[in-house]
Amino acid sequence: MSIDDADYALFCQQQLQNPYPMFAQLREADPVHWCEPLKTWLLTRYEDVFQGLRDTQRLSTSREAMYTDPLLPENRDRARLLIDHIGRWLLNVDPPDHTRMRKLINLAFTPRMLRGMVPRIEQIVGQRLDRMVPMGDCDFIEMFCLPLPAIVICDMLGIPAQLQEKYCRCVEGLLPFSSGAGPGLNAAIDSANAELTQLIALFDELVESRRREPGEDLISAMTAVEADGARLSREELFAMCVFLFLAGHETTAGLLASGTLALLQHPDQWELLKSDPDGLVDSAVEEFLRYDASVTRGARRALCDFTLHGRQIEQGQTLTHLIGAANRDPAVFHDPDRLDITRDPNEHLAFGHGIHFCIGAPLARIEAQIAFRAIVARFPNLQLAADTVEYKPALGIRSLKTLPVRLV
């Protein structure tokens, strides 16, 4: 695709299947590129993305205009519930509200809670892999990558087992809107509205139940936590629960799937990990995060006019920091298109940077480390059972539709 006549459909196609050649072209020829179909500046160099993600003086994470601008005028009122809800996700809130909300969630989402989850995560990993043993061929995403983080985060939140499937379905139903871009947002409004309405009803009941009878779960902790006289509002609490699920589910499932695919496509790295899983799994997970990050972009809104590499950024314009491009920048990573599970240092930006650094990063790392140790031990001869793979049609999240594997 030519960077001079970028077409929206072609941009999506490149983004979904193999965005990295386009990223390299942009990074070299036009690192601050105005993409007219998406009405955004595309930033592809590591230093620009790194600095942009931490810049709270010139840039805002507020997403309202990013969603309302592409909507047809007649659709903006219909999308109001969705826009207001997504605008309360921690990722999309600026200081001082972000500072207050982050402090409150940090009091609930503690290292002690995460350490306490390790035995349960190991149990779930073992159970999911046990179910696959008699299958021969299966979809690794359906059987393992999606269920593992979903069960873990639902357990942490305290969502009853009988409601977990419904909850997962509703949250995933928000993705076509929340991870969309451009004109495609218009088509996603009705279905996403329906799913959000169901989620609000579900959380109303759960939160009231936890206020009457608190448990050891995250919803109980978030309803009780208070700092400097501040609490999470009802709407902020609902948004935090949905955001934590998305941050801890779809992205972690993507990490598990893309990491497995990367290993199967690079047999030398698979053999290397098998030779020393305990010693290499930590660096392997970091390399999977760098090599094919689930979160593809960090969007910001310009708060003022400024110049970047000779380009005039105007107040109100959107800047899209392409994390996948930054993570393959040869100025920072030696031989960046090569998978190297021993790579060190590996200062990737898969979890973002600055005050919006992913709050679920420690949990994602724990899950992935436990999972990949178990996978190479249980299925040392795992094989890819398809010549090609496809990605879901969402610009904000890079995740495979299926991952057919052969258990040999």
C-alpha positions as a Markdown table, in Angstrom:
| # | Residue | x | y | z |
|---|---|---|---|---|
| 1 | Met | 0.0 | 0.0 | 0.0 |
| 2 | Ser | 1.3 | 3.4 | -0.9 |
| 3 | Ile | 1.6 | 5.8 | 2.0 |
| 4 | Asp | 0.6 | 8.6 | -0.3 |
| 5 | Asp | -2.9 | 7.3 | -1.2 |
| 6 | Ala | -3.8 | 5.3 | 1.9 |
| 7 | Asp | -7.3 | 3.8 | 1.6 |
| 8 | Tyr | -9.2 | 2.9 | 4.7 |
| 9 | Ala | -10.0 | -0.6 | 3.6 |
| 10 | Leu | -6.4 | -1.3 | 2.6 |
| 11 | Phe | -5.2 | 0.2 | 5.8 |
| 12 | Cys | -7.4 | -2.2 | 7.7 |
| 13 | Gln | -6.3 | -5.2 | 5.6 |
| 14 | Gln | -2.6 | -4.3 | 6.2 |
| 15 | Gln | -3.2 | -3.8 | 9.9 |
| 16 | Leu | -5.0 | -7.1 | 10.3 |
| 17 | Gln | -2.8 | -9.5 | 8.4 |
| 18 | Asn | 0.7 | -8.0 | 8.3 |
| 19 | Pro | 1.1 | -4.4 | 9.3 |
| 20 | Tyr | 4.9 | -4.5 | 9.8 |
| 21 | Pro | 6.1 | -3.8 | 6.2 |
| 22 | Met | 3.8 | -0.8 | 6.1 |
| 23 | Phe | 5.0 | 0.3 | 9.5 |
| 24 | Ala | 8.6 | 0.1 | 8.4 |
| 25 | Gln | 7.8 | 2.1 | 5.3 |
| 26 | Leu | 6.1 | 4.8 | 7.3 |
| 27 | Arg | 8.9 | 4.8 | 10.0 |
| 28 | Glu | 11.5 | 5.4 | 7.3 |
| 29 | Ala | 9.8 | 7.7 | 4.9 |
| 30 | Asp | 7.1 | 9.6 | 6.9 |
| 31 | Pro | 7.3 | 8.9 | 10.6 |
| 32 | Val | 4.6 | 11.5 | 11.4 |
| 33 | His | 2.1 | 10.7 | 8.6 |
| 34 | Trp | -1.4 | 12.2 | 8.2 |
| 35 | Cys | -3.8 | 9.4 | 7.4 |
| 36 | Glu | -6.8 | 11.2 | 5.8 |
| 37 | Pro | -9.2 | 8.2 | 5.9 |
| 38 | Leu | -8.7 | 7.9 | 9.6 |
| 39 | Lys | -8.3 | 11.6 | 10.2 |
| 40 | Thr | -5.3 | 11.0 | 12.4 |
| 41 | Trp | -1.5 | 11.4 | 12.6 |
| 42 | Leu | 0.3 | 8.1 | 12.5 |
| 43 | Leu | 3.5 | 8.0 | 14.6 |
| 44 | Thr | 5.8 | 5.0 | 14.0 |
| 45 | Arg | 9.2 | 5.7 | 15.6 |
| 46 | Tyr | 10.0 | 4.4 | 19.0 |
| 47 | Glu | 11.1 | 7.7 | 20.5 |
| 48 | Asp | 8.1 | 9.5 | 19.3 |
| 49 | Val | 5.7 | 6.9 | 20.6 |
| 50 | Phe | 7.6 | 6.6 | 23.9 |
| 51 | Gln | 7.4 | 10.4 | 24.4 |
| 52 | Gly | 3.9 | 10.7 | 23.2 |
| 53 | Leu | 2.5 | 8.1 | 25.5 |
| 54 | Arg | 3.9 | 9.9 | 28.5 |
| 55 | Asp | 3.1 | 13.5 | 27.4 |
| 56 | Thr | 0.3 | 14.8 | 29.6 |
| 57 | Gln | 1.0 | 18.5 | 28.9 |
| 58 | Arg | 0.3 | 18.6 | 25.1 |
| 59 | Leu | -1.8 | 15.4 | 24.7 |
| 60 | Ser | -5.0 | 14.1 | 26.2 |
| 61 | Thr | -6.3 | 10.5 | 26.4 |
| 62 | Ser | -10.0 | 11.7 | 26.3 |
| 63 | Arg | -11.7 | 9.7 | 23.6 |
| 64 | Glu | -15.0 | 11.5 | 23.1 |
| 65 | Ala | -14.1 | 13.4 | 20.0 |
| 66 | Met | -12.3 | 10.3 | 18.6 |
| 67 | Tyr | -15.6 | 8.5 | 18.7 |
| 68 | Thr | -18.0 | 11.3 | 17.9 |
| 69 | Asp | -16.1 | 12.8 | 15.0 |
| 70 | Pro | -16.5 | 9.7 | 12.7 |
| 71 | Leu | -20.1 | 9.2 | 13.6 |
| 72 | Leu | -22.9 | 10.5 | 11.4 |
| 73 | Pro | -24.8 | 13.4 | 13.1 |
| 74 | Glu | -27.9 | 11.3 | 13.5 |
| 75 | Asn | -26.0 | 8.5 | 15.3 |
| 76 | Arg | -24.3 | 10.6 | 18.0 |
| 77 | Asp | -27.2 | 10.7 | 20.4 |
| 78 | Arg | -27.7 | 6.9 | 20.0 |
| 79 | Ala | -24.0 | 6.3 | 20.9 |
| 80 | Arg | -24.0 | 8.6 | 23.9 |
| 81 | Leu | -24.3 | 5.8 | 26.5 |
| 82 | Leu | -21.3 | 4.0 | 24.9 |
| 83 | Ile | -19.2 | 7.1 | 24.6 |
| 84 | Asp | -19.8 | 8.1 | 28.2 |
| 85 | His | -19.0 | 4.6 | 29.4 |
| 86 | Ile | -15.8 | 4.2 | 27.4 |
| 87 | Gly | -14.8 | 7.7 | 28.4 |
| 88 | Arg | -14.6 | 6.5 | 32.0 |
| 89 | Trp | -12.2 | 3.7 | 31.3 |
| 90 | Leu | -9.0 | 4.3 | 33.1 |
| 91 | Leu | -7.1 | 4.4 | 29.8 |
| 92 | Asn | -9.2 | 7.3 | 28.6 |
| 93 | Val | -9.2 | 9.6 | 31.7 |
| 94 | Asp | -6.8 | 12.5 | 32.2 |
| 95 | Pro | -5.5 | 13.8 | 35.5 |
| 96 | Pro | -6.7 | 14.8 | 38.0 |
| 97 | Asp | -9.5 | 12.2 | 37.7 |
| 98 | His | -7.0 | 9.6 | 36.4 |
| 99 | Thr | -4.8 | 10.2 | 39.5 |
| 100 | Arg | -7.7 | 9.7 | 41.9 |
| 101 | Met | -9.0 | 6.6 | 40.1 |
| 102 | Arg | -5.6 | 5.0 | 39.7 |
| 103 | Lys | -4.8 | 5.5 | 43.4 |
| 104 | Leu | -8.1 | 3.9 | 44.4 |
| 105 | Ile | -7.8 | 0.9 | 42.1 |
| 106 | Asn | -4.1 | 0.4 | 43.2 |
| 107 | Leu | -5.4 | 0.0 | 46.8 |
| 108 | Ala | -7.7 | -2.8 | 45.6 |
| 109 | Phe | -5.6 | -4.4 | 42.8 |
| 110 | Thr | -2.6 | -5.3 | 45.0 |
| 111 | Pro | 0.5 | -7.4 | 44.6 |
| 112 | Arg | -0.7 | -9.6 | 47.4 |
| 113 | Met | -3.9 | -10.3 | 45.5 |
| 114 | Leu | -1.9 | -11.2 | 42.4 |
| 115 | Arg | 0.4 | -13.6 | 44.4 |
| 116 | Gly | -2.6 | -15.2 | 45.9 |
| 117 | Met | -4.0 | -16.0 | 42.4 |
| 118 | Val | -0.9 | -18.0 | 41.3 |
| 119 | Pro | -2.1 | -21.4 | 42.5 |
| 120 | Arg | -5.6 | -20.8 | 41.0 |
| 121 | Ile | -4.0 | -19.8 | 37.6 |
| 122 | Glu | -1.8 | -22.9 | 37.7 |
| 123 | Gln | -4.9 | -25.0 | 38.3 |
| 124 | Ile | -6.9 | -23.4 | 35.5 |
| 125 | Val | -4.0 | -23.8 | 33.1 |
| 126 | Gly | -3.7 | -27.5 | 34.0 |
| 127 | Gln | -7.4 | -28.1 | 33.6 |
| 128 | Arg | -7.6 | -26.4 | 30.2 |
| 129 | Leu | -4.6 | -28.3 | 28.8 |
| 130 | Asp | -6.0 | -31.6 | 30.2 |
| 131 | Arg | -9.2 | -31.1 | 28.2 |
| 132 | Met | -7.1 | -30.8 | 25.0 |
| 133 | Val | -5.2 | -34.0 | 25.4 |
| 134 | Pro | -7.7 | -36.4 | 23.8 |
| 135 | Met | -8.5 | -34.1 | 20.9 |
| 136 | Gly | -5.7 | -34.5 | 18.4 |
| 137 | Asp | -6.5 | -31.3 | 16.5 |
| 138 | Cys | -8.2 | -28.3 | 18.0 |
| 139 | Asp | -8.5 | -24.5 | 18.0 |
| 140 | Phe | -6.0 | -23.4 | 20.6 |
| 141 | Ile | -7.7 | -20.1 | 21.1 |
| 142 | Glu | -11.1 | -21.6 | 21.8 |
| 143 | Met | -9.8 | -24.2 | 24.1 |
| 144 | Phe | -7.1 | -22.3 | 25.9 |
| 145 | Cys | -6.2 | -18.7 | 25.0 |
| 146 | Leu | -9.7 | -17.2 | 25.5 |
| 147 | Pro | -11.0 | -19.3 | 28.5 |
| 148 | Leu | -7.9 | -18.9 | 30.7 |
| 149 | Pro | -7.8 | -15.1 | 31.1 |
| 150 | Ala | -11.6 | -15.0 | 31.2 |
| 151 | Ile | -11.9 | -17.4 | 34.1 |
| 152 | Val | -9.0 | -15.7 | 35.9 |
| 153 | Ile | -10.4 | -12.1 | 35.7 |
| 154 | Cys | -14.0 | -13.3 | 36.4 |
| 155 | Asp | -12.6 | -15.1 | 39.5 |
| 156 | Met | -10.8 | -12.0 | 40.6 |
| 157 | Leu | -13.8 | -9.7 | 40.1 |
| 158 | Gly | -16.0 | -12.2 | 41.9 |
| 159 | Ile | -18.4 | -12.9 | 39.0 |
| 160 | Pro | -20.4 | -16.1 | 39.8 |
| 161 | Ala | -19.5 | -19.1 | 37.6 |
| 162 | Gln | -23.1 | -19.2 | 36.2 |
| 163 | Leu | -22.8 | -15.6 | 34.9 |
| 164 | Gln | -19.3 | -15.7 | 33.5 |
| 165 | Glu | -20.2 | -16.8 | 30.0 |
| 166 | Lys | -22.8 | -14.1 | 29.7 |
| 167 | Tyr | -20.4 | -11.5 | 31.1 |
| 168 | Cys | -17.7 | -12.5 | 28.6 |
| 169 | Arg | -20.1 | -12.3 | 25.7 |
| 170 | Cys | -21.4 | -8.9 | 26.7 |
| 171 | Val | -17.9 | -7.4 | 27.2 |
| 172 | Glu | -16.7 | -8.8 | 23.9 |
| 173 | Gly | -19.8 | -7.3 | 22.2 |
| 174 | Leu | -18.4 | -3.9 | 23.0 |
| 175 | Leu | -15.2 | -4.4 | 21.1 |
| 176 | Pro | -16.5 | -3.6 | 17.6 |
| 177 | Phe | -17.3 | -0.1 | 18.9 |
| 178 | Ser | -14.6 | 0.4 | 21.5 |
| 179 | Ser | -11.8 | -0.9 | 19.2 |
| 180 | Gly | -13.2 | 0.5 | 16.0 |
| 181 | Ala | -12.2 | 3.5 | 14.0 |
| 182 | Gly | -13.5 | 5.7 | 11.3 |
| 183 | Pro | -16.9 | 5.2 | 9.5 |
| 184 | Gly | -17.1 | 1.6 | 10.8 |
| 185 | Leu | -18.2 | 2.9 | 14.2 |
| 186 | Asn | -21.6 | 3.7 | 12.9 |
| 187 | Ala | -22.5 | 0.1 | 12.2 |
| 188 | Ala | -21.5 | -1.1 | 15.7 |
| 189 | Ile | -23.7 | 1.2 | 17.8 |
| 190 | Asp | -26.8 | -0.9 | 18.2 |
| 191 | Ser | -25.3 | -4.2 | 19.1 |
| 192 | Ala | -22.7 | -2.6 | 21.5 |
| 193 | Asn | -25.5 | -0.6 | 23.2 |
| 194 | Ala | -27.5 | -3.8 | 23.8 |
| 195 | Glu | -24.5 | -5.5 | 25.4 |
| 196 | Leu | -23.6 | -2.5 | 27.5 |
| 197 | Thr | -27.2 | -2.3 | 28.8 |
| 198 | Gln | -27.0 | -5.9 | 29.9 |
| 199 | Leu | -23.7 | -5.3 | 31.6 |
| 200 | Ile | -25.0 | -2.4 | 33.6 |
| 201 | Ala | -27.9 | -4.5 | 34.8 |
| 202 | Leu | -25.6 | -7.3 | 35.8 |
| 203 | Phe | -23.2 | -5.0 | 37.7 |
| 204 | Asp | -26.0 | -3.2 | 39.5 |
| 205 | Glu | -27.0 | -6.5 | 41.0 |
| 206 | Leu | -23.5 | -7.7 | 41.8 |
| 207 | Val | -22.3 | -4.4 | 43.3 |
| 208 | Glu | -25.3 | -4.2 | 45.6 |
| 209 | Ser | -24.8 | -7.8 | 46.6 |
| 210 | Arg | -21.1 | -7.1 | 47.5 |
| 211 | Arg | -22.1 | -4.0 | 49.5 |
| 212 | Arg | -24.4 | -6.1 | 51.6 |
| 213 | Glu | -22.0 | -9.1 | 51.9 |
| 214 | Pro | -18.4 | -8.2 | 50.9 |
| 215 | Gly | -16.1 | -11.1 | 49.8 |
| 216 | Glu | -12.5 | -11.5 | 48.9 |
| 217 | Asp | -13.0 | -10.4 | 45.3 |
| 218 | Leu | -12.0 | -7.2 | 43.4 |
| 219 | Ile | -15.6 | -5.9 | 43.2 |
| 220 | Ser | -15.9 | -6.0 | 47.0 |
| 221 | Ala | -12.5 | -4.3 | 47.3 |
| 222 | Met | -13.4 | -1.6 | 44.9 |
| 223 | Thr | -16.7 | -0.8 | 46.5 |
| 224 | Ala | -15.0 | -0.5 | 49.9 |
| 225 | Val | -11.8 | 1.3 | 49.0 |
| 226 | Glu | -11.5 | 4.9 | 49.9 |
| 227 | Ala | -8.5 | 7.4 | 49.9 |
| 228 | Asp | -8.5 | 11.0 | 50.9 |
| 229 | Gly | -12.2 | 10.9 | 51.2 |
| 230 | Ala | -12.7 | 9.8 | 47.6 |
| 231 | Arg | -14.5 | 6.7 | 46.3 |
| 232 | Leu | -15.3 | 5.4 | 42.8 |
| 233 | Ser | -18.7 | 6.6 | 41.6 |
| 234 | Arg | -21.3 | 4.0 | 40.5 |
| 235 | Glu | -20.5 | 4.7 | 36.8 |
| 236 | Glu | -16.7 | 4.7 | 37.4 |
| 237 | Leu | -17.0 | 1.4 | 39.2 |
| 238 | Phe | -18.9 | -0.2 | 36.3 |
| 239 | Ala | -16.4 | 1.2 | 33.8 |
| 240 | Met | -13.5 | -0.1 | 35.9 |
| 241 | Cys | -14.9 | -3.6 | 36.0 |
| 242 | Val | -15.5 | -3.7 | 32.3 |
| 243 | Phe | -12.1 | -2.1 | 31.6 |
| 244 | Leu | -10.3 | -4.6 | 33.9 |
| 245 | Phe | -11.9 | -7.4 | 32.0 |
| 246 | Leu | -10.9 | -6.1 | 28.6 |
| 247 | Ala | -7.4 | -5.3 | 29.8 |
| 248 | Gly | -7.1 | -8.7 | 31.4 |
| 249 | His | -8.9 | -10.8 | 28.9 |
| 250 | Glu | -8.8 | -10.0 | 25.2 |
| 251 | Thr | -5.2 | -8.7 | 25.3 |
| 252 | Thr | -3.9 | -11.6 | 27.4 |
| 253 | Ala | -5.7 | -14.0 | 25.1 |
| 254 | Gly | -4.0 | -12.3 | 22.2 |
| 255 | Leu | -0.6 | -12.6 | 23.9 |
| 256 | Leu | -1.1 | -16.3 | 24.5 |
| 257 | Ala | -2.2 | -16.9 | 20.9 |
| 258 | Ser | 0.4 | -14.7 | 19.2 |
| 259 | Gly | 3.2 | -16.1 | 21.4 |
| 260 | Thr | 2.2 | -19.7 | 20.6 |
| 261 | Leu | 2.0 | -18.9 | 16.9 |
| 262 | Ala | 5.4 | -17.1 | 17.0 |
| 263 | Leu | 6.9 | -20.2 | 18.6 |
| 264 | Leu | 5.4 | -22.6 | 16.1 |
| 265 | Gln | 6.5 | -20.5 | 13.2 |
| 266 | His | 10.1 | -20.3 | 14.6 |
| 267 | Pro | 11.0 | -23.9 | 15.6 |
| 268 | Asp | 14.4 | -22.9 | 16.8 |
| 269 | Gln | 12.9 | -20.7 | 19.4 |
| 270 | Trp | 10.4 | -23.4 | 20.4 |
| 271 | Glu | 13.3 | -25.9 | 20.9 |
| 272 | Leu | 15.2 | -23.3 | 22.9 |
| 273 | Leu | 12.3 | -22.6 | 25.2 |
| 274 | Lys | 11.8 | -26.4 | 25.7 |
| 275 | Ser | 15.4 | -26.7 | 26.7 |
| 276 | Asp | 15.1 | -24.3 | 29.6 |
| 277 | Pro | 11.5 | -23.2 | 30.2 |
| 278 | Asp | 12.1 | -22.0 | 33.8 |
| 279 | Gly | 15.1 | -19.9 | 32.8 |
| 280 | Leu | 13.8 | -18.5 | 29.5 |
| 281 | Val | 10.0 | -18.1 | 30.0 |
| 282 | Asp | 10.2 | -14.6 | 31.4 |
| 283 | Ser | 12.3 | -13.2 | 28.5 |
| 284 | Ala | 10.2 | -15.2 | 26.1 |
| 285 | Val | 7.0 | -13.6 | 27.2 |
| 286 | Glu | 8.6 | -10.1 | 26.9 |
| 287 | Glu | 9.7 | -11.0 | 23.4 |
| 288 | Phe | 6.2 | -12.1 | 22.5 |
| 289 | Leu | 4.9 | -8.8 | 23.7 |
| 290 | Arg | 7.4 | -6.9 | 21.6 |
| 291 | Tyr | 7.2 | -9.1 | 18.5 |
| 292 | Asp | 3.4 | -8.9 | 18.0 |
| 293 | Ala | 1.7 | -6.7 | 20.6 |
| 294 | Ser | -2.1 | -7.2 | 21.2 |
| 295 | Val | -2.6 | -3.5 | 21.8 |
| 296 | Thr | -1.7 | -1.9 | 18.5 |
| 297 | Arg | -2.0 | 1.8 | 19.2 |
| 298 | Gly | -2.2 | 4.5 | 21.8 |
| 299 | Ala | -4.5 | 7.4 | 20.7 |
| 300 | Arg | -4.1 | 10.9 | 22.0 |
| 301 | Arg | -5.8 | 14.3 | 21.3 |
| 302 | Ala | -3.7 | 17.4 | 20.9 |
| 303 | Leu | -4.4 | 20.0 | 23.5 |
| 304 | Cys | -2.4 | 22.7 | 21.7 |
| 305 | Asp | -0.6 | 23.4 | 18.4 |
| 306 | Phe | 2.9 | 22.1 | 18.2 |
| 307 | Thr | 5.4 | 20.9 | 15.6 |
| 308 | Leu | 6.8 | 17.4 | 15.4 |
| 309 | His | 9.5 | 16.5 | 12.8 |
| 310 | Gly | 8.4 | 19.4 | 10.7 |
| 311 | Arg | 4.8 | 18.5 | 10.8 |
| 312 | Gln | 2.3 | 21.0 | 12.2 |
| 313 | Ile | 0.0 | 19.3 | 14.8 |
| 314 | Glu | -3.1 | 21.4 | 15.4 |
| 315 | Gln | -5.1 | 21.5 | 18.6 |
| 316 | Gly | -7.9 | 19.0 | 18.5 |
| 317 | Gln | -6.2 | 16.6 | 16.1 |
| 318 | Thr | -5.7 | 13.0 | 16.9 |
| 319 | Leu | -2.3 | 11.3 | 17.1 |
| 320 | Thr | -2.2 | 7.5 | 16.8 |
| 321 | His | 1.0 | 6.1 | 18.4 |
| 322 | Leu | 1.5 | 2.8 | 16.6 |
| 323 | Ile | 3.0 | 0.6 | 19.3 |
| 324 | Gly | 3.6 | -2.3 | 16.9 |
| 325 | Ala | 5.7 | -0.1 | 14.7 |
| 326 | Ala | 7.7 | 1.3 | 17.7 |
| 327 | Asn | 8.4 | -2.2 | 18.9 |
| 328 | Arg | 10.1 | -3.0 | 15.6 |
| 329 | Asp | 12.1 | 0.1 | 15.4 |
| 330 | Pro | 15.7 | -0.8 | 14.4 |
| 331 | Ala | 17.0 | 2.3 | 16.2 |
| 332 | Val | 16.1 | 0.5 | 19.4 |
| 333 | Phe | 15.9 | -3.2 | 18.7 |
| 334 | His | 18.6 | -5.1 | 16.9 |
| 335 | Asp | 17.3 | -7.2 | 14.0 |
| 336 | Pro | 13.7 | -6.2 | 15.1 |
| 337 | Asp | 11.8 | -8.5 | 12.7 |
| 338 | Arg | 13.5 | -11.6 | 14.2 |
| 339 | Leu | 11.9 | -13.5 | 17.1 |
| 340 | Asp | 14.6 | -13.8 | 19.9 |
| 341 | Ile | 13.3 | -15.1 | 23.2 |
| 342 | Thr | 16.7 | -14.3 | 24.8 |
| 343 | Arg | 16.5 | -10.6 | 23.7 |
| 344 | Asp | 18.0 | -8.3 | 26.4 |
| 345 | Pro | 17.4 | -5.5 | 26.9 |
| 346 | Asn | 13.8 | -5.5 | 25.7 |
| 347 | Glu | 12.2 | -2.1 | 26.5 |
| 348 | His | 9.0 | -2.7 | 24.4 |
| 349 | Leu | 5.9 | -0.6 | 24.7 |
| 350 | Ala | 3.3 | -3.3 | 24.6 |
| 351 | Phe | 1.9 | -2.2 | 28.0 |
| 352 | Gly | 2.1 | 1.5 | 27.1 |
| 353 | His | 4.2 | 4.0 | 29.1 |
| 354 | Gly | 3.7 | 6.8 | 31.6 |
| 355 | Ile | 0.8 | 7.3 | 33.9 |
| 356 | His | -1.4 | 5.1 | 31.7 |
| 357 | Phe | 0.9 | 2.1 | 31.8 |
| 358 | Cys | -1.3 | -1.0 | 31.8 |
| 359 | Ile | -2.6 | -1.7 | 35.3 |
| 360 | Gly | -3.0 | -5.4 | 34.3 |
| 361 | Ala | 0.5 | -5.9 | 33.1 |
| 362 | Pro | 1.7 | -7.9 | 36.2 |
| 363 | Leu | -1.3 | -10.2 | 35.9 |
| 364 | Ala | -0.8 | -10.7 | 32.1 |
| 365 | Arg | 2.9 | -11.6 | 32.7 |
| 366 | Ile | 2.0 | -14.1 | 35.5 |
| 367 | Glu | -0.6 | -15.8 | 33.4 |
| 368 | Ala | 1.6 | -16.0 | 30.3 |
| 369 | Gln | 4.7 | -17.3 | 32.2 |
| 370 | Ile | 2.6 | -20.0 | 33.9 |
| 371 | Ala | 0.9 | -20.9 | 30.6 |
| 372 | Phe | 4.0 | -21.2 | 28.4 |
| 373 | Arg | 5.9 | -23.3 | 31.0 |
| 374 | Ala | 2.9 | -25.7 | 31.0 |
| 375 | Ile | 2.4 | -25.7 | 27.2 |
| 376 | Val | 6.0 | -26.7 | 26.3 |
| 377 | Ala | 5.9 | -29.4 | 29.1 |
| 378 | Arg | 2.5 | -30.9 | 28.2 |
| 379 | Phe | 2.7 | -30.6 | 24.4 |
| 380 | Pro | 6.4 | -30.6 | 23.4 |
| 381 | Asn | 5.6 | -31.6 | 19.9 |
| 382 | Leu | 2.8 | -29.1 | 19.3 |
| 383 | Gln | 2.4 | -28.2 | 15.6 |
| 384 | Leu | 0.5 | -25.6 | 13.6 |
| 385 | Ala | -2.4 | -27.2 | 11.7 |
| 386 | Ala | -3.1 | -24.5 | 9.1 |
| 387 | Asp | -1.1 | -22.8 | 6.4 |
| 388 | Thr | -2.5 | -19.4 | 7.1 |
| 389 | Val | -4.2 | -17.6 | 10.0 |
| 390 | Glu | -6.6 | -14.7 | 10.1 |
| 391 | Tyr | -7.0 | -11.8 | 12.5 |
| 392 | Lys | -10.2 | -10.2 | 13.9 |
| 393 | Pro | -11.4 | -7.0 | 12.2 |
| 394 | Ala | -10.5 | -4.6 | 15.0 |
| 395 | Leu | -7.9 | -1.9 | 14.6 |
| 396 | Gly | -7.2 | -1.3 | 18.3 |
| 397 | Ile | -6.7 | -4.9 | 19.3 |
| 398 | Arg | -4.6 | -7.3 | 17.2 |
| 399 | Ser | -5.9 | -10.9 | 17.9 |
| 400 | Leu | -6.2 | -14.0 | 15.9 |
| 401 | Lys | -9.6 | -15.5 | 14.9 |
| 402 | Thr | -8.5 | -19.1 | 15.3 |
| 403 | Leu | -5.2 | -21.0 | 15.9 |
| 404 | Pro | -5.6 | -24.6 | 14.7 |
| 405 | Val | -3.0 | -26.8 | 16.3 |
| 406 | Arg | -2.1 | -30.5 | 16.2 |
| 407 | Leu | -1.4 | -32.2 | 19.5 |
| 408 | Val | 1.3 | -34.8 | 18.6 |
